[in-house]
Amino acid sequence: MSDYDVIIAGAGISGSLAAAGAAKGGAKVLVLDRNDYSQVGKKTNWGWVCGDAVAKTHIDFIHKEIGLRLTEPVLDISVEGVQVLSPDLTRKFQFEGAGYSLDRPKLARVLIDFAKNSGADYMPHHEVEGPIIEDGKVVGVYGRDEKGAQVKYRSKIVIDTLGIASTIRRKLPQNKYIENTVSTNDIESTGRYICHFDANGSDINYYDKGNALIHLNQQLAPGGYGWVFPKSGNRVNIGLGVEKKSLDIRNAKMNKKDTLHMLIDQYVAWNPVVKNIKIDETDANGKGYWSVTVRRQFDSLVFPGYMGAGDSMAMPNPISAGGIGPAMTAGAIAGKVAAEAVAANDAGIEFLWKYNIRYNEVYGNKTAGLEVFRIYLQSLNNGLINYGMSKFLTKEEAIQISYGNVPEITIANTFTKVLSGLSNINAFKDLIYCVKVMKEMNGLYNNYPKDPRSFDEWKAIVNNRMHEVKERFRPNPI
Ligand SMILES: Cc1cc2nc3c(=O)[nH]c(=O)nc-3n(C[C@H](O)[C@H](O)[C@H](O)COP(=O)(O)OP(=O)(O)OC[C@H]3O[C@@H](n4cnc5c(N)ncnc54)[C@H](O)[C@@H]3O)c2cc1C
């Protein structure tokens, strides 16, 4: 006997939207989260650790898909787009379209209110410890209530929206659909400050009120990037992410022992415009560190009685680490499909598969290609990135890649790009290979298995190609 139709574990972005979607679809929904209402959606003791930037297209999607219109003050300020700068700052590509800087704590409270108003029950102060599994399917969750007492809740479907460290996903029985863990090579260690600052002059390569800035720089942020995202008032969200292996190589070659925390402080000090920073203590959300995945989402997002959305399924965009949009998109879709499964009285994997297909159509079909591009990018040092951003790609081609589309780049059509230097020419040949595999990946994901029966064969091809890419491109920051 089930207590609920659908249990949503974790009331972050993906969880609250999944709850709203399922409740609107007529399901009896319970949302469990470890924090109280004022701290709902908080990822860790460090706060709602995030760059807070999201593209307008994602905000528009949830309005259309689920009827939620976000406005100020959740949408703190708007920006024209994301500018990606080369290490020497001479080259700038405009990625993504218009977007917003969000107030994450306020966003989380608006989202859980939306879920409650849509009919979901919400229980804060509940620590979810794992799934209840019976006869090979998930039938609920266990954990602890606010007094520390063991609790169990049963449901027809559990939606796992616990974030990157999900205690449910990690405890699923080993299976071919959902991976229990994410490789450390596919994780960025990240941190950021939200702070007030005094502007020391103006230079839009370092701070641009109208744009989110990303600094590619393998010495400052090995295997990742630094960011300066404007916020309202004289405030900024400034931080960086690194990949562990790249950081180790960079430290060894530079004879340094820099940690993530030290690199963030060095990055802030490097910026000549953002000066005299003072941490913004609002909601105790000014300084924080956390991890984010930069791979394609798990090849399947469902298991019998189980669906996953957001960071629990490694959904952030592999090149930008933007996970807010995917979490919103997946949450809204997962909730809807769960309600349909409840109405059909079928929580089996065949029925839930339509969530895989829908997510893939709306967003997921480009992420494997972007993962390939991310792995390629991590194999380039600063000199090659500088050179590549001026010679390999036109701005239009770079924009195409950021959207997950693959431009036509072949030796034959690049005779106009006069290249010099052996390592530059090799890096360009690597780019041609990378673009070829990206195209293949897009093709594979555009032919995502229509049902679980053809999954094994499809997954083996994806894994093989990705393995080849990882063998060819090794992190090489310096
Ligand atoms: C430093 C950093 C910068 C980033 N910058 C950006 C950016 O600028 N733009 C962007 O789009 N994305 C960014 N991301 C990624 C983005 O923040 C995430 O993708 C997004 O928060 C995912 O939402 P989610 O709901 O899936 O998971 P989460 O936000 O992690 O929410 C999980 C929820 O589950 C709860 N929970 C977890 N475990 C338990 C448990 N055991 N029991 C009960 N409750 C639990 C948590 O308290 C939380 O409420 C960044 C990430 C980091 C770390």
The ligand as a Tripos MOL2 file, in Angstrom:
@<TRIPOS>MOLECULE
LIG
   53    58     1     0     0
SMALL
NO_CHARGES

@<TRIPOS>ATOM
      1 C1         29.7600   26.8270   -7.9680 C.3       1 LIG1
      2 C2         28.6580   26.4550   -8.9170 C.ar      1 LIG1
      3 C3         28.2790   27.3710   -9.8890 C.ar      1 LIG1
      4 C4         27.2190   27.0660  -10.7430 C.ar      1 LIG1
      5 N1         26.8240   28.0340  -11.6250 N.ar      1 LIG1
      6 C5         25.7500   27.8100  -12.3840 C.ar      1 LIG1
      7 C6         25.2280   28.8560  -13.2080 C.ar      1 LIG1
      8 O1         25.7010   30.0070  -13.2090 O.2       1 LIG1
      9 N2         24.1690   28.5750  -14.0040 N.ar      1 LIG1
     10 C7         23.5870   27.3490  -14.0000 C.ar      1 LIG1
     11 O2         22.6370   27.1440  -14.7690 O.2       1 LIG1
     12 N3         24.0250   26.3540  -13.2000 N.ar      1 LIG1
     13 C8         25.0770   26.5560  -12.3720 C.ar      1 LIG1
     14 N4         25.4900   25.5760  -11.5280 N.ar      1 LIG1
     15 C9         24.7360   24.3020  -11.4730 C.3       1 LIG1
     16 C10        23.3880   24.4860  -10.7600 C.3       1 LIG1
     17 O3         23.5640   25.1810   -9.5580 O.3       1 LIG1
     18 C11        22.7420   23.1110  -10.5030 C.3       1 LIG1
     19 O4         22.7300   22.4290  -11.7280 O.3       1 LIG1
     20 C12        21.3300   23.1920   -9.9400 C.3       1 LIG1
     21 O5         21.3130   23.6860   -8.6350 O.3       1 LIG1
     22 C13        20.6940   21.7890   -9.9340 C.3       1 LIG1
     23 O6         19.4710   21.7950   -9.2650 O.3       1 LIG1
     24 P1         18.8920   20.4720   -8.6140 P.3       1 LIG1
     25 O7         17.5270   20.8320   -8.1320 O.co2     1 LIG1
     26 O8         19.0130   19.3360   -9.5280 O.co2     1 LIG1
     27 O9         19.8500   20.1220   -7.3780 O.3       1 LIG1
     28 P2         20.2090   20.9510   -6.0800 P.3       1 LIG1
     29 O10        20.1410   22.4150   -6.3690 O.co2     1 LIG1
     30 O11        21.4900   20.3960   -5.5840 O.co2     1 LIG1
     31 O12        19.0400   20.6070   -5.0300 O.3       1 LIG1
     32 C14        19.0270   19.4080   -4.2810 C.3       1 LIG1
     33 C15        18.0500   19.5410   -3.1250 C.3       1 LIG1
     34 O13        18.0100   18.3000   -2.4260 O.3       1 LIG1
     35 C16        18.2240   18.5120   -1.0330 C.3       1 LIG1
     36 N5         18.9080   17.3360   -0.4940 N.ar      1 LIG1
     37 C17        20.1070   16.8290   -0.8860 C.ar      1 LIG1
     38 N6         20.3900   15.6980   -0.2260 N.ar      1 LIG1
     39 C18        19.3530   15.4710    0.5970 C.ar      1 LIG1
     40 C19        19.0300   14.4070    1.5090 C.ar      1 LIG1
     41 N7         19.8390   13.3850    1.6920 N.pl3     1 LIG1
     42 N8         17.8360   14.4610    2.1540 N.ar      1 LIG1
     43 C20        16.9890   15.5000    1.9570 C.ar      1 LIG1
     44 N9         17.2280   16.5250    1.1260 N.ar      1 LIG1
     45 C21        18.4000   16.5000    0.4460 C.ar      1 LIG1
     46 C22        19.0820   19.7760   -0.9690 C.3       1 LIG1
     47 O14        18.9810   20.3730    0.3140 O.3       1 LIG1
     48 C23        18.4420   20.6080   -2.0900 C.3       1 LIG1
     49 O15        17.2940   21.2600   -1.6320 O.3       1 LIG1
     50 C24        26.5560   25.8190  -10.6740 C.ar      1 LIG1
     51 C25        26.9580   24.8920   -9.7110 C.ar      1 LIG1
     52 C26        27.9950   25.1910   -8.8340 C.ar      1 LIG1
     53 C27        28.3840   24.1920   -7.7850 C.3       1 LIG1
@<TRIPOS>BOND
     1     1     2 1
     2     2     3 ar
     3     2    52 ar
     4     3     4 ar
     5     4     5 ar
     6     4    50 ar
     7     5     6 ar
     8     6     7 ar
     9     6    13 1
    10     7     8 2
    11     7     9 ar
    12     9    10 ar
    13    10    11 2
    14    10    12 ar
    15    12    13 ar
    16    13    14 ar
    17    14    15 1
    18    14    50 ar
    19    15    16 1
    20    16    17 1
    21    16    18 1
    22    18    19 1
    23    18    20 1
    24    20    21 1
    25    20    22 1
    26    22    23 1
    27    23    24 1
    28    24    25 2
    29    24    26 1
    30    24    27 1
    31    27    28 1
    32    28    29 2
    33    28    30 1
    34    28    31 1
    35    31    32 1
    36    32    33 1
    37    33    34 1
    38    33    48 1
    39    34    35 1
    40    35    36 1
    41    35    46 1
    42    36    37 ar
    43    36    45 ar
    44    37    38 ar
    45    38    39 ar
    46    39    40 ar
    47    39    45 ar
    48    40    41 1
    49    40    42 ar
    50    42    43 ar
    51    43    44 ar
    52    44    45 ar
    53    46    47 1
    54    46    48 1
    55    48    49 1
    56    50    51 ar
    57    51    52 ar
    58    52    53 1
@<TRIPOS>SUBSTRUCTURE
     1 LIG1         1 GROUP 0 **** ****
